[in-house]
Amino acid sequence: QVQLVESGGGLVQAGGSLRLSCAASGYTFSNYAVGWFRQGPGKERAFVASISRLAVSTYYVDSVKGRFTISRDNAKNMVYLQMNSLKPEDTAVYYCAADPRPIYATTALTTIDYWGQGTQVSVSS
């Protein structure tokens, strides 16, 4: 059974940093691309960043470029999202998701195979 478990969320002041982690189990981790998505209050779930199966390629939404970094450790079945220079508009529930196909900003959420339960990130001004 495939499981994705996020951790690392919390409350931070604007300008601060957090590192989110996504622990995967139940499948061959290196066969799957992984993405981070977020859903802010009253908003739809949206793409934040993704990383290819062997970490050759990474993709980011424009609003986080230069501030967020996605990485993975296939030996540990882990994916990370380092978030720096956080802004109040980054406040959201953050989800990791995995799929054997590449994940892009244009990928339909309903086509992604596996999702975690989410972790709350709150940024105060």
C-alpha positions as CSV (number, residue, x, y, z in Angstrom):
1,Q,0.0,0.0,0.0
2,V,1.4,3.3,-1.1
3,Q,1.7,6.0,1.6
4,L,3.0,9.5,1.5
5,V,3.4,11.3,4.8
6,E,4.2,15.0,5.0
7,S,5.9,16.7,8.0
8,G,7.7,19.9,8.9
9,G,4.8,22.4,8.7
10,G,4.2,25.0,11.3
11,L,3.9,28.7,12.1
12,V,6.7,31.0,11.1
13,Q,7.1,34.8,10.7
14,A,7.5,36.4,7.3
15,G,11.0,36.1,6.0
16,G,11.6,32.8,7.9
17,S,12.2,29.3,6.6
18,L,10.7,25.9,6.9
19,R,11.7,22.5,5.4
20,L,8.9,20.2,4.5
21,S,9.5,16.4,4.2
22,C,7.6,13.8,2.4
23,A,8.2,10.2,3.5
24,A,7.2,7.5,0.9
25,S,6.6,3.8,1.4
26,G,4.9,1.0,-0.4
27,Y,6.4,1.3,-3.8
28,T,9.7,1.7,-5.7
29,F,10.3,5.3,-4.9
30,S,12.7,6.1,-7.7
31,N,10.1,5.1,-10.3
32,Y,7.9,8.0,-9.4
33,A,8.0,11.7,-9.9
34,V,7.0,13.7,-6.9
35,G,5.3,17.1,-6.6
36,W,4.4,19.6,-3.9
37,F,1.0,21.3,-4.1
38,R,-0.7,23.7,-1.8
39,Q,-4.2,24.8,-1.0
40,G,-4.6,28.2,0.7
41,P,-7.8,29.4,2.5
42,G,-10.6,29.6,0.0
43,K,-8.4,28.6,-2.9
44,E,-8.0,25.6,-5.1
45,R,-5.1,23.2,-4.7
46,A,-2.3,24.4,-6.9
47,F,1.1,23.2,-8.1
48,V,4.2,24.5,-6.2
49,A,7.2,22.4,-7.4
50,S,8.1,19.0,-8.8
51,I,11.1,16.7,-9.2
52,S,11.7,14.0,-11.7
53,R,12.3,10.4,-10.7
54,L,16.1,10.6,-10.7
55,A,16.2,14.3,-9.7
56,V,17.4,15.4,-13.1
57,S,14.7,18.0,-13.6
58,T,12.9,20.3,-11.2
59,Y,10.0,22.7,-11.9
60,Y,8.6,25.6,-9.9
61,V,5.6,27.9,-10.0
62,D,6.9,31.4,-10.7
63,S,5.8,32.7,-7.3
64,V,8.3,30.5,-5.4
65,K,11.3,30.5,-7.8
66,G,14.4,31.6,-6.0
67,R,12.8,31.0,-2.6
68,F,11.8,27.3,-2.6
69,T,14.0,24.3,-3.4
70,I,12.7,20.8,-4.0
71,S,15.0,17.8,-3.6
72,R,14.9,14.1,-3.1
73,D,16.9,11.3,-1.6
74,N,15.9,8.0,-3.3
75,A,18.0,5.9,-0.9
76,K,15.8,7.2,2.0
77,N,12.5,7.4,0.1
78,M,12.3,11.1,1.0
79,V,11.4,14.3,-0.8
80,Y,12.0,17.7,0.7
81,L,10.8,21.3,0.1
82,Q,13.1,23.9,1.5
83,M,11.1,27.1,1.8
84,N,13.0,30.4,2.4
85,S,11.9,34.0,2.6
86,L,8.4,32.9,3.4
87,K,5.5,35.3,2.8
88,P,2.0,35.5,4.3
89,E,0.7,34.4,0.9
90,D,2.5,31.1,1.2
91,T,0.1,30.2,4.0
92,A,-1.6,26.9,2.9
93,V,-1.9,23.2,3.5
94,Y,1.0,21.6,1.6
95,Y,0.6,18.2,0.0
96,C,3.1,15.9,-1.6
97,A,2.0,13.7,-4.5
98,A,3.6,11.0,-6.5
99,D,3.0,9.6,-10.0
100,P,4.9,7.4,-12.4
101,R,4.5,10.1,-15.1
102,P,6.2,13.5,-14.9
103,I,4.4,16.1,-12.9
104,Y,4.2,19.6,-14.3
105,A,2.3,22.8,-13.4
106,T,-0.2,21.8,-16.1
107,T,-0.8,18.3,-14.8
108,A,-4.4,17.7,-13.8
109,L,-4.6,16.9,-10.1
110,T,-7.1,14.1,-10.7
111,T,-4.6,12.2,-12.8
112,I,-2.0,12.0,-10.1
113,D,-1.9,8.6,-8.4
114,Y,-1.0,9.2,-4.8
115,W,-1.4,12.0,-2.3
116,G,-0.3,12.6,1.2
117,Q,-2.6,14.0,3.9
118,G,-1.1,17.5,4.0
119,T,0.8,19.7,6.5
120,Q,-0.2,23.2,7.5
121,V,2.2,26.1,6.9
122,S,1.2,29.4,8.4
123,V,3.2,32.6,7.8
124,S,2.5,35.6,9.9
125,S,3.2,39.2,8.8
